[in-house]
Amino acid sequence: MSEHPLFDMNPLDALVAEIRACRHCALPHDPRPMVWVHPEARILIAGQAPGRRVHESGIPWDDPSGDRLRDWLGMDRAAFYTREHIASAPMGFCFPGTVNGADLPPRRECAPLWRPRFLPLLKHVRLMLLVGQYAHKYHLAGAAKATLTQTVAAWRDYPENVMPLPHPSWRNTGWLKRNLWFEVEFLPELRQRVGEALA
């Protein structure tokens, strides 16, 4: 038995323990890094950063945005929270705080600090869902378009194991009404790919 507990874990569990102990950023509240993974997970959701409710509950997508996301995916809560199905790793692992009632963007330090080490350990992911422009820009790099709408509308141009999504926040209800193709064309394909990834 090693004297250091991290040495007795598999590499993914050891890295998750490091992430959960991270205090790299100066936040206005006690940090609670949010990472939800399993080595057999088939789908990775790369969101932005946890909101206040998720920060308090410790459960990813445990809010109205999560309800809408699960509807988009065609999944109930039981399937969504089966760890062998879904891994959730936002661009910023901690709730960044709010200004004038709106959540701040993910901390810039987080993604370059952890993602290069974290992503290669998720060896069974078959589908990556990029939620919001921060995830688009990081994971698609130069292939991301000038706007979120253009990136999501170009979903056919990306590899079949990657799908860019808008954020399912209530703030984007107007966007959904203006972009009816998202429900008519995009969501059926998204649900099909989710089903294939979990098959």
MODELLER restraints for C-alpha pairs under 7 A, 6 or more apart:
rsr = mdl.restraints
at = mdl.atoms
rsr.add(forms.Gaussian(group=physical.xy_distance, feature=features.Distance(at['CA:2:A'], at['CA:8:A']), mean=6.42, stdev=0.5))
rsr.add(forms.Gaussian(group=physical.xy_distance, feature=features.Distance(at['CA:6:A'], at['CA:14:A']), mean=5.29, stdev=0.5))
rsr.add(forms.Gaussian(group=physical.xy_distance, feature=features.Distance(at['CA:12:A'], at['CA:121:A']), mean=5.99, stdev=0.5))
rsr.add(forms.Gaussian(group=physical.xy_distance, feature=features.Distance(at['CA:19:A'], at['CA:33:A']), mean=6.62, stdev=0.5))
rsr.add(forms.Gaussian(group=physical.xy_distance, feature=features.Distance(at['CA:20:A'], at['CA:32:A']), mean=6.85, stdev=0.5))
rsr.add(forms.Gaussian(group=physical.xy_distance, feature=features.Distance(at['CA:20:A'], at['CA:33:A']), mean=5.14, stdev=0.5))
rsr.add(forms.Gaussian(group=physical.xy_distance, feature=features.Distance(at['CA:23:A'], at['CA:31:A']), mean=6.98, stdev=0.5))
rsr.add(forms.Gaussian(group=physical.xy_distance, feature=features.Distance(at['CA:27:A'], at['CA:96:A']), mean=6.85, stdev=0.5))
rsr.add(forms.Gaussian(group=physical.xy_distance, feature=features.Distance(at['CA:31:A'], at['CA:94:A']), mean=6.10, stdev=0.5))
rsr.add(forms.Gaussian(group=physical.xy_distance, feature=features.Distance(at['CA:32:A'], at['CA:55:A']), mean=6.55, stdev=0.5))
rsr.add(forms.Gaussian(group=physical.xy_distance, feature=features.Distance(at['CA:32:A'], at['CA:94:A']), mean=5.77, stdev=0.5))
rsr.add(forms.Gaussian(group=physical.xy_distance, feature=features.Distance(at['CA:33:A'], at['CA:93:A']), mean=4.72, stdev=0.5))
rsr.add(forms.Gaussian(group=physical.xy_distance, feature=features.Distance(at['CA:33:A'], at['CA:94:A']), mean=4.56, stdev=0.5))
rsr.add(forms.Gaussian(group=physical.xy_distance, feature=features.Distance(at['CA:34:A'], at['CA:58:A']), mean=6.83, stdev=0.5))
rsr.add(forms.Gaussian(group=physical.xy_distance, feature=features.Distance(at['CA:34:A'], at['CA:93:A']), mean=4.96, stdev=0.5))
rsr.add(forms.Gaussian(group=physical.xy_distance, feature=features.Distance(at['CA:34:A'], at['CA:94:A']), mean=6.06, stdev=0.5))
rsr.add(forms.Gaussian(group=physical.xy_distance, feature=features.Distance(at['CA:35:A'], at['CA:88:A']), mean=6.07, stdev=0.5))
rsr.add(forms.Gaussian(group=physical.xy_distance, feature=features.Distance(at['CA:35:A'], at['CA:89:A']), mean=5.27, stdev=0.5))
rsr.add(forms.Gaussian(group=physical.xy_distance, feature=features.Distance(at['CA:35:A'], at['CA:93:A']), mean=6.53, stdev=0.5))
rsr.add(forms.Gaussian(group=physical.xy_distance, feature=features.Distance(at['CA:36:A'], at['CA:87:A']), mean=5.45, stdev=0.5))
rsr.add(forms.Gaussian(group=physical.xy_distance, feature=features.Distance(at['CA:36:A'], at['CA:88:A']), mean=5.02, stdev=0.5))
rsr.add(forms.Gaussian(group=physical.xy_distance, feature=features.Distance(at['CA:36:A'], at['CA:89:A']), mean=6.55, stdev=0.5))
rsr.add(forms.Gaussian(group=physical.xy_distance, feature=features.Distance(at['CA:37:A'], at['CA:83:A']), mean=6.31, stdev=0.5))
rsr.add(forms.Gaussian(group=physical.xy_distance, feature=features.Distance(at['CA:37:A'], at['CA:87:A']), mean=4.48, stdev=0.5))
rsr.add(forms.Gaussian(group=physical.xy_distance, feature=features.Distance(at['CA:37:A'], at['CA:88:A']), mean=6.35, stdev=0.5))
rsr.add(forms.Gaussian(group=physical.xy_distance, feature=features.Distance(at['CA:38:A'], at['CA:83:A']), mean=5.55, stdev=0.5))
rsr.add(forms.Gaussian(group=physical.xy_distance, feature=features.Distance(at['CA:38:A'], at['CA:84:A']), mean=5.83, stdev=0.5))
rsr.add(forms.Gaussian(group=physical.xy_distance, feature=features.Distance(at['CA:38:A'], at['CA:87:A']), mean=6.60, stdev=0.5))
rsr.add(forms.Gaussian(group=physical.xy_distance, feature=features.Distance(at['CA:39:A'], at['CA:122:A']), mean=5.91, stdev=0.5))
rsr.add(forms.Gaussian(group=physical.xy_distance, feature=features.Distance(at['CA:40:A'], at['CA:84:A']), mean=5.12, stdev=0.5))
rsr.add(forms.Gaussian(group=physical.xy_distance, feature=features.Distance(at['CA:40:A'], at['CA:124:A']), mean=5.62, stdev=0.5))
rsr.add(forms.Gaussian(group=physical.xy_distance, feature=features.Distance(at['CA:41:A'], at['CA:83:A']), mean=6.23, stdev=0.5))
rsr.add(forms.Gaussian(group=physical.xy_distance, feature=features.Distance(at['CA:41:A'], at['CA:84:A']), mean=4.19, stdev=0.5))
rsr.add(forms.Gaussian(group=physical.xy_distance, feature=features.Distance(at['CA:41:A'], at['CA:85:A']), mean=4.92, stdev=0.5))
rsr.add(forms.Gaussian(group=physical.xy_distance, feature=features.Distance(at['CA:41:A'], at['CA:86:A']), mean=5.49, stdev=0.5))
rsr.add(forms.Gaussian(group=physical.xy_distance, feature=features.Distance(at['CA:41:A'], at['CA:87:A']), mean=5.83, stdev=0.5))
rsr.add(forms.Gaussian(group=physical.xy_distance, feature=features.Distance(at['CA:41:A'], at['CA:124:A']), mean=6.10, stdev=0.5))
rsr.add(forms.Gaussian(group=physical.xy_distance, feature=features.Distance(at['CA:41:A'], at['CA:125:A']), mean=5.87, stdev=0.5))
rsr.add(forms.Gaussian(group=physical.xy_distance, feature=features.Distance(at['CA:42:A'], at['CA:84:A']), mean=6.65, stdev=0.5))
rsr.add(forms.Gaussian(group=physical.xy_distance, feature=features.Distance(at['CA:42:A'], at['CA:85:A']), mean=5.29, stdev=0.5))
rsr.add(forms.Gaussian(group=physical.xy_distance, feature=features.Distance(at['CA:42:A'], at['CA:86:A']), mean=6.27, stdev=0.5))
rsr.add(forms.Gaussian(group=physical.xy_distance, feature=features.Distance(at['CA:42:A'], at['CA:124:A']), mean=5.59, stdev=0.5))
rsr.add(forms.Gaussian(group=physical.xy_distance, feature=features.Distance(at['CA:42:A'], at['CA:125:A']), mean=4.13, stdev=0.5))
rsr.add(forms.Gaussian(group=physical.xy_distance, feature=features.Distance(at['CA:42:A'], at['CA:126:A']), mean=5.26, stdev=0.5))
rsr.add(forms.Gaussian(group=physical.xy_distance, feature=features.Distance(at['CA:42:A'], at['CA:127:A']), mean=6.66, stdev=0.5))
rsr.add(forms.Gaussian(group=physical.xy_distance, feature=features.Distance(at['CA:42:A'], at['CA:197:A']), mean=6.08, stdev=0.5))
rsr.add(forms.Gaussian(group=physical.xy_distance, feature=features.Distance(at['CA:42:A'], at['CA:198:A']), mean=6.22, stdev=0.5))
rsr.add(forms.Gaussian(group=physical.xy_distance, feature=features.Distance(at['CA:43:A'], at['CA:85:A']), mean=6.13, stdev=0.5))
rsr.add(forms.Gaussian(group=physical.xy_distance, feature=features.Distance(at['CA:43:A'], at['CA:86:A']), mean=4.94, stdev=0.5))
rsr.add(forms.Gaussian(group=physical.xy_distance, feature=features.Distance(at['CA:43:A'], at['CA:87:A']), mean=6.07, stdev=0.5))
rsr.add(forms.Gaussian(group=physical.xy_distance, feature=features.Distance(at['CA:43:A'], at['CA:125:A']), mean=5.26, stdev=0.5))
rsr.add(forms.Gaussian(group=physical.xy_distance, feature=features.Distance(at['CA:43:A'], at['CA:126:A']), mean=5.97, stdev=0.5))
rsr.add(forms.Gaussian(group=physical.xy_distance, feature=features.Distance(at['CA:43:A'], at['CA:127:A']), mean=4.90, stdev=0.5))
rsr.add(forms.Gaussian(group=physical.xy_distance, feature=features.Distance(at['CA:43:A'], at['CA:128:A']), mean=5.82, stdev=0.5))
rsr.add(forms.Gaussian(group=physical.xy_distance, feature=features.Distance(at['CA:43:A'], at['CA:197:A']), mean=6.88, stdev=0.5))
rsr.add(forms.Gaussian(group=physical.xy_distance, feature=features.Distance(at['CA:44:A'], at['CA:86:A']), mean=5.95, stdev=0.5))
rsr.add(forms.Gaussian(group=physical.xy_distance, feature=features.Distance(at['CA:44:A'], at['CA:87:A']), mean=4.70, stdev=0.5))
rsr.add(forms.Gaussian(group=physical.xy_distance, feature=features.Distance(at['CA:44:A'], at['CA:88:A']), mean=5.77, stdev=0.5))
rsr.add(forms.Gaussian(group=physical.xy_distance, feature=features.Distance(at['CA:44:A'], at['CA:125:A']), mean=6.39, stdev=0.5))
rsr.add(forms.Gaussian(group=physical.xy_distance, feature=features.Distance(at['CA:44:A'], at['CA:127:A']), mean=6.41, stdev=0.5))
rsr.add(forms.Gaussian(group=physical.xy_distance, feature=features.Distance(at['CA:44:A'], at['CA:128:A']), mean=4.81, stdev=0.5))
rsr.add(forms.Gaussian(group=physical.xy_distance, feature=features.Distance(at['CA:44:A'], at['CA:129:A']), mean=6.18, stdev=0.5))
rsr.add(forms.Gaussian(group=physical.xy_distance, feature=features.Distance(at['CA:45:A'], at['CA:87:A']), mean=6.16, stdev=0.5))
rsr.add(forms.Gaussian(group=physical.xy_distance, feature=features.Distance(at['CA:45:A'], at['CA:88:A']), mean=4.83, stdev=0.5))
rsr.add(forms.Gaussian(group=physical.xy_distance, feature=features.Distance(at['CA:45:A'], at['CA:89:A']), mean=6.26, stdev=0.5))
rsr.add(forms.Gaussian(group=physical.xy_distance, feature=features.Distance(at['CA:45:A'], at['CA:128:A']), mean=6.00, stdev=0.5))
rsr.add(forms.Gaussian(group=physical.xy_distance, feature=features.Distance(at['CA:45:A'], at['CA:129:A']), mean=4.83, stdev=0.5))
rsr.add(forms.Gaussian(group=physical.xy_distance, feature=features.Distance(at['CA:45:A'], at['CA:130:A']), mean=6.30, stdev=0.5))
rsr.add(forms.Gaussian(group=physical.xy_distance, feature=features.Distance(at['CA:46:A'], at['CA:88:A']), mean=6.28, stdev=0.5))
rsr.add(forms.Gaussian(group=physical.xy_distance, feature=features.Distance(at['CA:46:A'], at['CA:89:A']), mean=5.26, stdev=0.5))
rsr.add(forms.Gaussian(group=physical.xy_distance, feature=features.Distance(at['CA:46:A'], at['CA:90:A']), mean=4.79, stdev=0.5))
rsr.add(forms.Gaussian(group=physical.xy_distance, feature=features.Distance(at['CA:46:A'], at['CA:91:A']), mean=6.44, stdev=0.5))
rsr.add(forms.Gaussian(group=physical.xy_distance, feature=features.Distance(at['CA:46:A'], at['CA:129:A']), mean=6.03, stdev=0.5))
rsr.add(forms.Gaussian(group=physical.xy_distance, feature=features.Distance(at['CA:46:A'], at['CA:130:A']), mean=5.01, stdev=0.5))
rsr.add(forms.Gaussian(group=physical.xy_distance, feature=features.Distance(at['CA:46:A'], at['CA:131:A']), mean=5.91, stdev=0.5))
rsr.add(forms.Gaussian(group=physical.xy_distance, feature=features.Distance(at['CA:46:A'], at['CA:135:A']), mean=6.13, stdev=0.5))
rsr.add(forms.Gaussian(group=physical.xy_distance, feature=features.Distance(at['CA:47:A'], at['CA:89:A']), mean=6.76, stdev=0.5))
rsr.add(forms.Gaussian(group=physical.xy_distance, feature=features.Distance(at['CA:47:A'], at['CA:90:A']), mean=4.25, stdev=0.5))
rsr.add(forms.Gaussian(group=physical.xy_distance, feature=features.Distance(at['CA:47:A'], at['CA:91:A']), mean=6.05, stdev=0.5))
rsr.add(forms.Gaussian(group=physical.xy_distance, feature=features.Distance(at['CA:47:A'], at['CA:130:A']), mean=6.32, stdev=0.5))
rsr.add(forms.Gaussian(group=physical.xy_distance, feature=features.Distance(at['CA:47:A'], at['CA:131:A']), mean=4.67, stdev=0.5))
rsr.add(forms.Gaussian(group=physical.xy_distance, feature=features.Distance(at['CA:47:A'], at['CA:132:A']), mean=6.50, stdev=0.5))
rsr.add(forms.Gaussian(group=physical.xy_distance, feature=features.Distance(at['CA:47:A'], at['CA:135:A']), mean=6.32, stdev=0.5))
rsr.add(forms.Gaussian(group=physical.xy_distance, feature=features.Distance(at['CA:48:A'], at['CA:90:A']), mean=5.02, stdev=0.5))
rsr.add(forms.Gaussian(group=physical.xy_distance, feature=features.Distance(at['CA:48:A'], at['CA:91:A']), mean=5.00, stdev=0.5))
rsr.add(forms.Gaussian(group=physical.xy_distance, feature=features.Distance(at['CA:48:A'], at['CA:92:A']), mean=6.15, stdev=0.5))
rsr.add(forms.Gaussian(group=physical.xy_distance, feature=features.Distance(at['CA:48:A'], at['CA:106:A']), mean=6.00, stdev=0.5))
rsr.add(forms.Gaussian(group=physical.xy_distance, feature=features.Distance(at['CA:48:A'], at['CA:131:A']), mean=6.85, stdev=0.5))
rsr.add(forms.Gaussian(group=physical.xy_distance, feature=features.Distance(at['CA:48:A'], at['CA:132:A']), mean=6.48, stdev=0.5))
rsr.add(forms.Gaussian(group=physical.xy_distance, feature=features.Distance(at['CA:48:A'], at['CA:134:A']), mean=6.33, stdev=0.5))
rsr.add(forms.Gaussian(group=physical.xy_distance, feature=features.Distance(at['CA:48:A'], at['CA:135:A']), mean=6.58, stdev=0.5))
rsr.add(forms.Gaussian(group=physical.xy_distance, feature=features.Distance(at['CA:49:A'], at['CA:90:A']), mean=5.27, stdev=0.5))
rsr.add(forms.Gaussian(group=physical.xy_distance, feature=features.Distance(at['CA:49:A'], at['CA:91:A']), mean=6.05, stdev=0.5))
rsr.add(forms.Gaussian(group=physical.xy_distance, feature=features.Distance(at['CA:49:A'], at['CA:92:A']), mean=4.77, stdev=0.5))
rsr.add(forms.Gaussian(group=physical.xy_distance, feature=features.Distance(at['CA:49:A'], at['CA:93:A']), mean=5.93, stdev=0.5))
rsr.add(forms.Gaussian(group=physical.xy_distance, feature=features.Distance(at['CA:49:A'], at['CA:94:A']), mean=6.25, stdev=0.5))
rsr.add(forms.Gaussian(group=physical.xy_distance, feature=features.Distance(at['CA:49:A'], at['CA:95:A']), mean=5.90, stdev=0.5))
rsr.add(forms.Gaussian(group=physical.xy_distance, feature=features.Distance(at['CA:49:A'], at['CA:106:A']), mean=5.36, stdev=0.5))
rsr.add(forms.Gaussian(group=physical.xy_distance, feature=features.Distance(at['CA:50:A'], at['CA:93:A']), mean=6.93, stdev=0.5))
rsr.add(forms.Gaussian(group=physical.xy_distance, feature=features.Distance(at['CA:50:A'], at['CA:94:A']), mean=6.19, stdev=0.5))
rsr.add(forms.Gaussian(group=physical.xy_distance, feature=features.Distance(at['CA:50:A'], at['CA:95:A']), mean=4.91, stdev=0.5))
rsr.add(forms.Gaussian(group=physical.xy_distance, feature=features.Distance(at['CA:51:A'], at['CA:95:A']), mean=5.58, stdev=0.5))
rsr.add(forms.Gaussian(group=physical.xy_distance, feature=features.Distance(at['CA:51:A'], at['CA:103:A']), mean=6.84, stdev=0.5))
rsr.add(forms.Gaussian(group=physical.xy_distance, feature=features.Distance(at['CA:52:A'], at['CA:95:A']), mean=6.39, stdev=0.5))
rsr.add(forms.Gaussian(group=physical.xy_distance, feature=features.Distance(at['CA:53:A'], at['CA:63:A']), mean=6.62, stdev=0.5))
rsr.add(forms.Gaussian(group=physical.xy_distance, feature=features.Distance(at['CA:54:A'], at['CA:60:A']), mean=5.78, stdev=0.5))
rsr.add(forms.Gaussian(group=physical.xy_distance, feature=features.Distance(at['CA:54:A'], at['CA:61:A']), mean=6.54, stdev=0.5))
rsr.add(forms.Gaussian(group=physical.xy_distance, feature=features.Distance(at['CA:54:A'], at['CA:62:A']), mean=5.69, stdev=0.5))
rsr.add(forms.Gaussian(group=physical.xy_distance, feature=features.Distance(at['CA:54:A'], at['CA:63:A']), mean=6.92, stdev=0.5))
rsr.add(forms.Gaussian(group=physical.xy_distance, feature=features.Distance(at['CA:55:A'], at['CA:95:A']), mean=6.03, stdev=0.5))
rsr.add(forms.Gaussian(group=physical.xy_distance, feature=features.Distance(at['CA:60:A'], at['CA:88:A']), mean=6.91, stdev=0.5))
rsr.add(forms.Gaussian(group=physical.xy_distance, feature=features.Distance(at['CA:65:A'], at['CA:168:A']), mean=5.04, stdev=0.5))
rsr.add(forms.Gaussian(group=physical.xy_distance, feature=features.Distance(at['CA:65:A'], at['CA:169:A']), mean=4.80, stdev=0.5))
rsr.add(forms.Gaussian(group=physical.xy_distance, feature=features.Distance(at['CA:65:A'], at['CA:170:A']), mean=6.89, stdev=0.5))
rsr.add(forms.Gaussian(group=physical.xy_distance, feature=features.Distance(at['CA:68:A'], at['CA:168:A']), mean=5.86, stdev=0.5))
rsr.add(forms.Gaussian(group=physical.xy_distance, feature=features.Distance(at['CA:69:A'], at['CA:168:A']), mean=5.79, stdev=0.5))
rsr.add(forms.Gaussian(group=physical.xy_distance, feature=features.Distance(at['CA:70:A'], at['CA:76:A']), mean=6.41, stdev=0.5))
rsr.add(forms.Gaussian(group=physical.xy_distance, feature=features.Distance(at['CA:72:A'], at['CA:187:A']), mean=6.26, stdev=0.5))
rsr.add(forms.Gaussian(group=physical.xy_distance, feature=features.Distance(at['CA:73:A'], at['CA:190:A']), mean=6.64, stdev=0.5))
rsr.add(forms.Gaussian(group=physical.xy_distance, feature=features.Distance(at['CA:73:A'], at['CA:191:A']), mean=5.27, stdev=0.5))
rsr.add(forms.Gaussian(group=physical.xy_distance, feature=features.Distance(at['CA:73:A'], at['CA:194:A']), mean=6.81, stdev=0.5))
rsr.add(forms.Gaussian(group=physical.xy_distance, feature=features.Distance(at['CA:74:A'], at['CA:191:A']), mean=6.08, stdev=0.5))
rsr.add(forms.Gaussian(group=physical.xy_distance, feature=features.Distance(at['CA:80:A'], at['CA:86:A']), mean=6.17, stdev=0.5))
rsr.add(forms.Gaussian(group=physical.xy_distance, feature=features.Distance(at['CA:85:A'], at['CA:198:A']), mean=6.57, stdev=0.5))
rsr.add(forms.Gaussian(group=physical.xy_distance, feature=features.Distance(at['CA:91:A'], at['CA:106:A']), mean=6.32, stdev=0.5))
rsr.add(forms.Gaussian(group=physical.xy_distance, feature=features.Distance(at['CA:91:A'], at['CA:110:A']), mean=6.85, stdev=0.5))
rsr.add(forms.Gaussian(group=physical.xy_distance, feature=features.Distance(at['CA:91:A'], at['CA:111:A']), mean=5.46, stdev=0.5))
rsr.add(forms.Gaussian(group=physical.xy_distance, feature=features.Distance(at['CA:91:A'], at['CA:135:A']), mean=6.35, stdev=0.5))
rsr.add(forms.Gaussian(group=physical.xy_distance, feature=features.Distance(at['CA:92:A'], at['CA:106:A']), mean=4.62, stdev=0.5))
rsr.add(forms.Gaussian(group=physical.xy_distance, feature=features.Distance(at['CA:92:A'], at['CA:107:A']), mean=5.63, stdev=0.5))
rsr.add(forms.Gaussian(group=physical.xy_distance, feature=features.Distance(at['CA:92:A'], at['CA:110:A']), mean=5.36, stdev=0.5))
rsr.add(forms.Gaussian(group=physical.xy_distance, feature=features.Distance(at['CA:92:A'], at['CA:111:A']), mean=6.35, stdev=0.5))
rsr.add(forms.Gaussian(group=physical.xy_distance, feature=features.Distance(at['CA:93:A'], at['CA:110:A']), mean=6.97, stdev=0.5))
rsr.add(forms.Gaussian(group=physical.xy_distance, feature=features.Distance(at['CA:96:A'], at['CA:104:A']), mean=5.69, stdev=0.5))
rsr.add(forms.Gaussian(group=physical.xy_distance, feature=features.Distance(at['CA:96:A'], at['CA:105:A']), mean=6.83, stdev=0.5))
rsr.add(forms.Gaussian(group=physical.xy_distance, feature=features.Distance(at['CA:96:A'], at['CA:106:A']), mean=6.14, stdev=0.5))
rsr.add(forms.Gaussian(group=physical.xy_distance, feature=features.Distance(at['CA:96:A'], at['CA:107:A']), mean=6.58, stdev=0.5))
rsr.add(forms.Gaussian(group=physical.xy_distance, feature=features.Distance(at['CA:97:A'], at['CA:103:A']), mean=5.87, stdev=0.5))
rsr.add(forms.Gaussian(group=physical.xy_distance, feature=features.Distance(at['CA:97:A'], at['CA:104:A']), mean=5.73, stdev=0.5))
rsr.add(forms.Gaussian(group=physical.xy_distance, feature=features.Distance(at['CA:98:A'], at['CA:104:A']), mean=5.19, stdev=0.5))
rsr.add(forms.Gaussian(group=physical.xy_distance, feature=features.Distance(at['CA:126:A'], at['CA:161:A']), mean=6.03, stdev=0.5))
rsr.add(forms.Gaussian(group=physical.xy_distance, feature=features.Distance(at['CA:126:A'], at['CA:197:A']), mean=5.53, stdev=0.5))
rsr.add(forms.Gaussian(group=physical.xy_distance, feature=features.Distance(at['CA:127:A'], at['CA:161:A']), mean=4.42, stdev=0.5))
rsr.add(forms.Gaussian(group=physical.xy_distance, feature=features.Distance(at['CA:127:A'], at['CA:162:A']), mean=5.79, stdev=0.5))
rsr.add(forms.Gaussian(group=physical.xy_distance, feature=features.Distance(at['CA:127:A'], at['CA:197:A']), mean=6.25, stdev=0.5))
rsr.add(forms.Gaussian(group=physical.xy_distance, feature=features.Distance(at['CA:128:A'], at['CA:161:A']), mean=6.05, stdev=0.5))
rsr.add(forms.Gaussian(group=physical.xy_distance, feature=features.Distance(at['CA:128:A'], at['CA:162:A']), mean=4.84, stdev=0.5))
rsr.add(forms.Gaussian(group=physical.xy_distance, feature=features.Distance(at['CA:128:A'], at['CA:163:A']), mean=6.45, stdev=0.5))
rsr.add(forms.Gaussian(group=physical.xy_distance, feature=features.Distance(at['CA:129:A'], at['CA:162:A']), mean=6.02, stdev=0.5))
rsr.add(forms.Gaussian(group=physical.xy_distance, feature=features.Distance(at['CA:129:A'], at['CA:163:A']), mean=5.09, stdev=0.5))
rsr.add(forms.Gaussian(group=physical.xy_distance, feature=features.Distance(at['CA:129:A'], at['CA:164:A']), mean=5.99, stdev=0.5))
rsr.add(forms.Gaussian(group=physical.xy_distance, feature=features.Distance(at['CA:129:A'], at['CA:165:A']), mean=6.90, stdev=0.5))
rsr.add(forms.Gaussian(group=physical.xy_distance, feature=features.Distance(at['CA:130:A'], at['CA:136:A']), mean=5.87, stdev=0.5))
rsr.add(forms.Gaussian(group=physical.xy_distance, feature=features.Distance(at['CA:130:A'], at['CA:163:A']), mean=6.12, stdev=0.5))
rsr.add(forms.Gaussian(group=physical.xy_distance, feature=features.Distance(at['CA:130:A'], at['CA:164:A']), mean=4.62, stdev=0.5))
rsr.add(forms.Gaussian(group=physical.xy_distance, feature=features.Distance(at['CA:130:A'], at['CA:165:A']), mean=5.80, stdev=0.5))
rsr.add(forms.Gaussian(group=physical.xy_distance, feature=features.Distance(at['CA:131:A'], at['CA:164:A']), mean=6.15, stdev=0.5))
rsr.add(forms.Gaussian(group=physical.xy_distance, feature=features.Distance(at['CA:131:A'], at['CA:165:A']), mean=4.78, stdev=0.5))
rsr.add(forms.Gaussian(group=physical.xy_distance, feature=features.Distance(at['CA:131:A'], at['CA:166:A']), mean=5.62, stdev=0.5))
rsr.add(forms.Gaussian(group=physical.xy_distance, feature=features.Distance(at['CA:131:A'], at['CA:167:A']), mean=5.42, stdev=0.5))
rsr.add(forms.Gaussian(group=physical.xy_distance, feature=features.Distance(at['CA:132:A'], at['CA:165:A']), mean=6.13, stdev=0.5))
rsr.add(forms.Gaussian(group=physical.xy_distance, feature=features.Distance(at['CA:132:A'], at['CA:166:A']), mean=4.93, stdev=0.5))
rsr.add(forms.Gaussian(group=physical.xy_distance, feature=features.Distance(at['CA:132:A'], at['CA:167:A']), mean=4.95, stdev=0.5))
rsr.add(forms.Gaussian(group=physical.xy_distance, feature=features.Distance(at['CA:133:A'], at['CA:148:A']), mean=5.71, stdev=0.5))
rsr.add(forms.Gaussian(group=physical.xy_distance, feature=features.Distance(at['CA:136:A'], at['CA:144:A']), mean=6.13, stdev=0.5))
rsr.add(forms.Gaussian(group=physical.xy_distance, feature=features.Distance(at['CA:136:A'], at['CA:164:A']), mean=6.44, stdev=0.5))
rsr.add(forms.Gaussian(group=physical.xy_distance, feature=features.Distance(at['CA:137:A'], at['CA:144:A']), mean=5.84, stdev=0.5))
rsr.add(forms.Gaussian(group=physical.xy_distance, feature=features.Distance(at['CA:144:A'], at['CA:151:A']), mean=5.69, stdev=0.5))
rsr.add(forms.Gaussian(group=physical.xy_distance, feature=features.Distance(at['CA:145:A'], at['CA:151:A']), mean=4.89, stdev=0.5))
rsr.add(forms.Gaussian(group=physical.xy_distance, feature=features.Distance(at['CA:151:A'], at['CA:164:A']), mean=6.89, stdev=0.5))
rsr.add(forms.Gaussian(group=physical.xy_distance, feature=features.Distance(at['CA:152:A'], at['CA:164:A']), mean=5.30, stdev=0.5))
rsr.add(forms.Gaussian(group=physical.xy_distance, feature=features.Distance(at['CA:152:A'], at['CA:165:A']), mean=5.80, stdev=0.5))
rsr.add(forms.Gaussian(group=physical.xy_distance, feature=features.Distance(at['CA:155:A'], at['CA:163:A']), mean=6.09, stdev=0.5))
rsr.add(forms.Gaussian(group=physical.xy_distance, feature=features.Distance(at['CA:155:A'], at['CA:164:A']), mean=6.42, stdev=0.5))
